[in-house]
Amino acid sequence: MNALRKIYHLKKLELAKLTDYAVRIPPGGNSDALCETIITWEKDGREFSTTGLDSDQTVAAIKATQKMLNII
């Protein structure tokens, strides 16, 4: 996010503000299970959510962030 902020600042663009972050991991402890990351953003007075799905929580968050970038 810091790298994205720097790029958006250089281009004089506004990045959406992260307002909520939730992770859903299925019960059972299976290490190859998919986890879902749901991130809520706010930009220009409107709120929207993006989701990412992957077996790695960090990758799921990156996918959700990538979707936000495509929306704005």
N, CA, C and O atoms as CSV, one atom per row, in Angstrom:
chain,resi,resn,atom,element,x,y,z
A,1,MET,N,N,0.830,-1.183,0.000
A,1,MET,CA,C,0.000,0.000,0.000
A,1,MET,C,C,0.876,1.249,0.000
A,1,MET,O,O,0.534,2.240,-0.646
A,2,ASN,N,N,1.995,1.216,0.711
A,2,ASN,CA,C,2.873,2.388,0.721
A,2,ASN,C,C,3.421,2.684,-0.672
A,2,ASN,O,O,3.510,3.844,-1.075
A,3,ALA,N,N,3.785,1.639,-1.402
A,3,ALA,CA,C,4.285,1.829,-2.768
A,3,ALA,C,C,3.192,2.398,-3.665
A,3,ALA,O,O,3.445,3.299,-4.464
A,4,LEU,N,N,1.976,1.869,-3.530
A,4,LEU,CA,C,0.857,2.390,-4.319
A,4,LEU,C,C,0.594,3.857,-3.994
A,4,LEU,O,O,0.355,4.665,-4.892
A,5,ARG,N,N,0.638,4.198,-2.702
A,5,ARG,CA,C,0.418,5.597,-2.302
A,5,ARG,C,C,1.448,6.522,-2.937
A,5,ARG,O,O,1.104,7.604,-3.413
A,6,LYS,N,N,2.711,6.100,-2.946
A,6,LYS,CA,C,3.766,6.929,-3.543
A,6,LYS,C,C,3.524,7.154,-5.029
A,6,LYS,O,O,3.668,8.270,-5.529
A,7,ILE,N,N,3.159,6.092,-5.726
A,7,ILE,CA,C,2.901,6.211,-7.167
A,7,ILE,C,C,1.709,7.117,-7.424
A,7,ILE,O,O,1.768,7.995,-8.285
A,8,TYR,N,N,0.632,6.912,-6.687
A,8,TYR,CA,C,-0.561,7.737,-6.873
A,8,TYR,C,C,-0.280,9.192,-6.517
A,8,TYR,O,O,-0.800,10.096,-7.171
A,9,HIS,N,N,0.531,9.430,-5.493
A,9,HIS,CA,C,0.887,10.794,-5.108
A,9,HIS,C,C,1.696,11.475,-6.215
A,9,HIS,O,O,1.448,12.637,-6.535
A,10,LEU,N,N,2.661,10.761,-6.802
A,10,LEU,CA,C,3.458,11.323,-7.900
A,10,LEU,C,C,2.589,11.680,-9.100
A,10,LEU,O,O,2.849,12.669,-9.786
A,11,LYS,N,N,1.563,10.881,-9.351
A,11,LYS,CA,C,0.673,11.123,-10.483
A,11,LYS,C,C,-0.492,12.046,-10.125
A,11,LYS,O,O,-1.372,12.308,-10.945
A,12,LYS,N,N,-0.477,12.538,-8.867
A,12,LYS,CA,C,-1.515,13.440,-8.364
A,12,LYS,C,C,-2.911,12.815,-8.456
A,12,LYS,O,O,-3.885,13.473,-8.822
A,13,LEU,N,N,-2.975,11.521,-8.111
A,13,LEU,CA,C,-4.235,10.791,-8.074
A,13,LEU,C,C,-4.538,10.422,-6.633
A,13,LEU,O,O,-3.637,10.339,-5.798
A,14,GLU,N,N,-5.802,10.205,-6.352
A,14,GLU,CA,C,-6.206,9.831,-4.998
A,14,GLU,C,C,-6.506,8.337,-4.942
A,14,GLU,O,O,-7.264,7.802,-5.751
A,15,LEU,N,N,-5.897,7.690,-3.977
A,15,LEU,CA,C,-6.099,6.265,-3.763
A,15,LEU,C,C,-7.285,6.070,-2.825
A,15,LEU,O,O,-7.514,6.889,-1.936
A,16,ALA,N,N,-8.029,5.005,-3.016
A,16,ALA,CA,C,-9.152,4.710,-2.120
A,16,ALA,C,C,-8.636,4.441,-0.715
A,16,ALA,O,O,-7.532,3.925,-0.538
A,17,LYS,N,N,-9.436,4.791,0.280
A,17,LYS,CA,C,-9.065,4.594,1.680
A,17,LYS,C,C,-9.610,3.252,2.165
A,17,LYS,O,O,-10.791,2.953,1.988
A,18,LEU,N,N,-8.747,2.451,2.775
A,18,LEU,CA,C,-9.156,1.170,3.333
A,18,LEU,C,C,-9.932,1.443,4.622
A,18,LEU,O,O,-9.419,2.085,5.539
A,19,THR,N,N,-11.176,0.951,4.687
A,19,THR,CA,C,-11.995,1.188,5.877
A,19,THR,C,C,-12.256,-0.076,6.690
A,19,THR,O,O,-12.550,0.014,7.882
A,20,ASP,N,N,-12.153,-1.260,6.065
A,20,ASP,CA,C,-12.365,-2.504,6.798
A,20,ASP,C,C,-11.640,-3.640,6.081
A,20,ASP,O,O,-11.509,-3.638,4.856
A,21,TYR,N,N,-11.171,-4.607,6.865
A,21,TYR,CA,C,-10.423,-5.736,6.328
A,21,TYR,C,C,-10.873,-6.978,7.083
A,21,TYR,O,O,-10.774,-7.034,8.308
A,22,ALA,N,N,-11.364,-7.967,6.359
A,22,ALA,CA,C,-11.829,-9.197,7.007
A,22,ALA,C,C,-11.296,-10.403,6.242
A,22,ALA,O,O,-11.208,-10.392,5.014
A,23,VAL,N,N,-10.948,-11.432,6.988
A,23,VAL,CA,C,-10.455,-12.677,6.393
A,23,VAL,C,C,-11.348,-13.811,6.863
A,23,VAL,O,O,-11.636,-13.938,8.053
A,24,ARG,N,N,-11.780,-14.627,5.925
A,24,ARG,CA,C,-12.570,-15.818,6.257
A,24,ARG,C,C,-11.741,-17.044,5.909
A,24,ARG,O,O,-11.380,-17.269,4.754
A,25,ILE,N,N,-11.453,-17.822,6.929
A,25,ILE,CA,C,-10.711,-19.066,6.739
A,25,ILE,C,C,-11.623,-20.202,7.171
A,25,ILE,O,O,-12.139,-20.182,8.289
A,26,PRO,N,N,-11.834,-21.191,6.310
A,26,PRO,CA,C,-12.733,-22.281,6.685
A,26,PRO,C,C,-12.207,-23.055,7.885
A,26,PRO,O,O,-10.998,-23.251,8.010
A,27,PRO,N,N,-13.091,-23.494,8.765
A,27,PRO,CA,C,-12.651,-24.265,9.924
A,27,PRO,C,C,-12.102,-25.630,9.497
A,27,PRO,O,O,-12.425,-26.137,8.423
A,28,GLY,N,N,-11.279,-26.201,10.348
A,28,GLY,CA,C,-10.757,-27.530,10.070
A,28,GLY,C,C,-9.252,-27.583,9.998
A,28,GLY,O,O,-8.667,-28.660,10.120
A,29,GLY,N,N,-8.611,-26.447,9.803
A,29,GLY,CA,C,-7.154,-26.403,9.819
A,29,GLY,C,C,-6.470,-26.992,8.607
A,29,GLY,O,O,-5.276,-27.285,8.673
A,30,ASN,N,N,-7.168,-27.177,7.509
A,30,ASN,CA,C,-6.560,-27.700,6.298
A,30,ASN,C,C,-5.682,-26.607,5.689
A,30,ASN,O,O,-6.186,-25.546,5.319
A,31,SER,N,N,-4.384,-26.853,5.582
A,31,SER,CA,C,-3.454,-25.805,5.167
A,31,SER,C,C,-3.596,-25.397,3.705
A,31,SER,O,O,-3.159,-24.308,3.334
A,32,ASP,N,N,-4.194,-26.239,2.868
A,32,ASP,CA,C,-4.351,-25.860,1.460
A,32,ASP,C,C,-5.759,-25.349,1.159
A,32,ASP,O,O,-6.137,-25.221,-0.005
A,33,ALA,N,N,-6.528,-25.060,2.195
A,33,ALA,CA,C,-7.879,-24.525,1.998
A,33,ALA,C,C,-7.787,-23.081,1.507
A,33,ALA,O,O,-6.833,-22.365,1.810
A,34,LEU,N,N,-8.782,-22.677,0.756
A,34,LEU,CA,C,-8.825,-21.310,0.267
A,34,LEU,C,C,-9.314,-20.374,1.365
A,34,LEU,O,O,-10.233,-20.709,2.112
A,35,CYS,N,N,-8.700,-19.211,1.457
A,35,CYS,CA,C,-9.205,-18.197,2.378
A,35,CYS,C,C,-9.688,-17.017,1.537
A,35,CYS,O,O,-9.177,-16.755,0.448
A,36,GLU,N,N,-10.666,-16.330,2.062
A,36,GLU,CA,C,-11.280,-15.201,1.367
A,36,GLU,C,C,-10.968,-13.925,2.142
A,36,GLU,O,O,-11.181,-13.845,3.352
A,37,THR,N,N,-10.467,-12.947,1.429
A,37,THR,CA,C,-10.192,-11.645,2.023
A,37,THR,C,C,-11.192,-10.644,1.460
A,37,THR,O,O,-11.338,-10.509,0.245
A,38,ILE,N,N,-11.873,-9.947,2.357
A,38,ILE,CA,C,-12.858,-8.942,1.962
A,38,ILE,C,C,-12.368,-7.595,2.482
A,38,ILE,O,O,-12.209,-7.397,3.687
A,39,ILE,N,N,-12.136,-6.680,1.556
A,39,ILE,CA,C,-11.650,-5.359,1.932
A,39,ILE,C,C,-12.700,-4.329,1.523
A,39,ILE,O,O,-13.195,-4.338,0.396
A,40,THR,N,N,-13.025,-3.450,2.456
A,40,THR,CA,C,-13.970,-2.368,2.189
A,40,THR,C,C,-13.169,-1.081,2.019
A,40,THR,O,O,-12.276,-0.769,2.807
A,41,TRP,N,N,-13.515,-0.355,0.979
A,41,TRP,CA,C,-12.803,0.865,0.601
A,41,TRP,C,C,-13.775,2.043,0.573
A,41,TRP,O,O,-14.989,1.860,0.485
A,42,GLU,N,N,-13.228,3.244,0.650
A,42,GLU,CA,C,-14.035,4.457,0.483
A,42,GLU,C,C,-13.296,5.402,-0.455
A,42,GLU,O,O,-12.099,5.646,-0.303
A,43,LYS,N,N,-14.030,5.925,-1.418
A,43,LYS,CA,C,-13.472,6.906,-2.351
A,43,LYS,C,C,-14.585,7.807,-2.839
A,43,LYS,O,O,-15.645,7.339,-3.255
A,44,ASP,N,N,-14.336,9.099,-2.784
A,44,ASP,CA,C,-15.288,10.105,-3.252
A,44,ASP,C,C,-16.656,9.953,-2.590
A,44,ASP,O,O,-17.686,10.129,-3.241
A,45,GLY,N,N,-16.667,9.630,-1.307
A,45,GLY,CA,C,-17.910,9.527,-0.557
A,45,GLY,C,C,-18.693,8.241,-0.772
A,45,GLY,O,O,-19.773,8.083,-0.204
A,46,ARG,N,N,-18.186,7.334,-1.565
A,46,ARG,CA,C,-18.896,6.060,-1.748
A,46,ARG,C,C,-18.043,4.929,-1.209
A,46,ARG,O,O,-16.814,4.985,-1.240
A,47,GLU,N,N,-18.712,3.907,-0.716
A,47,GLU,CA,C,-18.040,2.762,-0.121
A,47,GLU,C,C,-18.281,1.537,-0.995
A,47,GLU,O,O,-19.390,1.331,-1.490
A,48,PHE,N,N,-17.256,0.735,-1.183
A,48,PHE,CA,C,-17.391,-0.490,-1.960
A,48,PHE,C,C,-16.444,-1.542,-1.397
A,48,PHE,O,O,-15.470,-1.219,-0.718
A,49,SER,N,N,-16.745,-2.807,-1.688
A,49,SER,CA,C,-15.943,-3.923,-1.184
A,49,SER,C,C,-15.375,-4.720,-2.341
A,49,SER,O,O,-15.992,-4.836,-3.400
A,50,THR,N,N,-14.190,-5.269,-2.119
A,50,THR,CA,C,-13.590,-6.184,-3.082
A,50,THR,C,C,-13.174,-7.451,-2.332
A,50,THR,O,O,-12.924,-7.424,-1.127
A,51,THR,N,N,-13.107,-8.547,-3.062
A,51,THR,CA,C,-12.733,-9.812,-2.439
A,51,THR,C,C,-11.580,-10.459,-3.206
A,51,THR,O,O,-11.422,-10.274,-4.413
A,52,GLY,N,N,-10.800,-11.208,-2.475
A,52,GLY,CA,C,-9.733,-12.000,-3.065
A,52,GLY,C,C,-9.801,-13.401,-2.494
A,52,GLY,O,O,-10.116,-13.577,-1.317
A,53,LEU,N,N,-9.515,-14.383,-3.299
A,53,LEU,CA,C,-9.603,-15.780,-2.881
A,53,LEU,C,C,-8.311,-16.494,-3.274
A,53,LEU,O,O,-7.915,-16.487,-4.440
A,54,ASP,N,N,-7.662,-17.107,-2.290
A,54,ASP,CA,C,-6.424,-17.830,-2.555
A,54,ASP,C,C,-6.107,-18.704,-1.346
A,54,ASP,O,O,-6.688,-18.520,-0.276
A,55,SER,N,N,-5.196,-19.644,-1.510
A,55,SER,CA,C,-4.788,-20.466,-0.372
A,55,SER,C,C,-3.852,-19.695,0.555
A,55,SER,O,O,-3.652,-20.094,1.702
A,56,ASP,N,N,-3.279,-18.596,0.069
A,56,ASP,CA,C,-2.396,-17.741,0.857
A,56,ASP,C,C,-3.143,-16.444,1.190
A,56,ASP,O,O,-3.654,-15.770,0.295
A,57,GLN,N,N,-3.203,-16.106,2.465
A,57,GLN,CA,C,-3.955,-14.920,2.898
A,57,GLN,C,C,-3.392,-13.638,2.284
A,57,GLN,O,O,-4.157,-12.753,1.901
A,58,THR,N,N,-2.085,-13.530,2.186
A,58,THR,CA,C,-1.474,-12.328,1.619
A,58,THR,C,C,-1.808,-12.183,0.145
A,58,THR,O,O,-2.114,-11.083,-0.316
A,59,VAL,N,N,-1.754,-13.268,-0.592
A,59,VAL,CA,C,-2.099,-13.239,-2.014
A,59,VAL,C,C,-3.573,-12.884,-2.191
A,59,VAL,O,O,-3.923,-12.146,-3.112
A,60,ALA,N,N,-4.435,-13.397,-1.325
A,60,ALA,CA,C,-5.860,-13.053,-1.386
A,60,ALA,C,C,-6.054,-11.555,-1.182
A,60,ALA,O,O,-6.878,-10.942,-1.861
A,61,ALA,N,N,-5.308,-10.959,-0.256
A,61,ALA,CA,C,-5.404,-9.515,-0.018
A,61,ALA,C,C,-4.899,-8.723,-1.220
A,61,ALA,O,O,-5.477,-7.696,-1.578
A,62,ILE,N,N,-3.825,-9.197,-1.843
A,62,ILE,CA,C,-3.302,-8.529,-3.041
A,62,ILE,C,C,-4.323,-8.584,-4.167
A,62,ILE,O,O,-4.504,-7.599,-4.883
A,63,LYS,N,N,-4.990,-9.713,-4.335
A,63,LYS,CA,C,-6.017,-9.835,-5.375
A,63,LYS,C,C,-7.174,-8.878,-5.116
A,63,LYS,O,O,-7.693,-8.269,-6.052
A,64,ALA,N,N,-7.583,-8.739,-3.859
A,64,ALA,CA,C,-8.661,-7.813,-3.522
A,64,ALA,C,C,-8.233,-6.372,-3.790
A,64,ALA,O,O,-9.032,-5.563,-4.263
A,65,THR,N,N,-6.987,-6.053,-3.493
A,65,THR,CA,C,-6.467,-4.701,-3.742
A,65,THR,C,C,-6.378,-4.429,-5.242
A,65,THR,O,O,-6.687,-3.327,-5.693
A,66,GLN,N,N,-5.966,-5.409,-5.996
A,66,GLN,CA,C,-5.899,-5.266,-7.452
A,66,GLN,C,C,-7.285,-4.975,-8.031
A,66,GLN,O,O,-7.417,-4.160,-8.944
A,67,LYS,N,N,-8.301,-5.627,-7.511
A,67,LYS,CA,C,-9.666,-5.371,-7.971
A,67,LYS,C,C,-10.074,-3.936,-7.673
A,67,LYS,O,O,-10.750,-3.299,-8.480
A,68,MET,N,N,-9.656,-3.417,-6.494
A,68,MET,CA,C,-9.964,-2.026,-6.149
A,68,MET,C,C,-9.329,-1.085,-7.166
A,68,MET,O,O,-9.966,-0.133,-7.617
A,69,LEU,N,N,-8.073,-1.350,-7.528
A,69,LEU,CA,C,-7.383,-0.499,-8.489
A,69,LEU,C,C,-8.090,-0.493,-9.841
A,69,LEU,O,O,-8.125,0.532,-10.522
A,70,ASN,N,N,-8.649,-1.624,-10.225
A,70,ASN,CA,C,-9.388,-1.687,-11.486
A,70,ASN,C,C,-10.714,-0.947,-11.415
A,70,ASN,O,O,-11.212,-0.474,-12.436
A,71,ILE,N,N,-11.290,-0.841,-10.231
A,71,ILE,CA,C,-12.563,-0.126,-10.059
A,71,ILE,C,C,-12.360,1.384,-10.116
A,71,ILE,O,O,-13.109,2.102,-10.777
A,72,ILE,N,N,-11.320,1.856,-9.403
A,72,ILE,CA,C,-11.145,3.298,-9.358
A,72,ILE,C,C,-10.444,3.785,-10.595
A,72,ILE,O,O,-10.206,4.984,-10.739
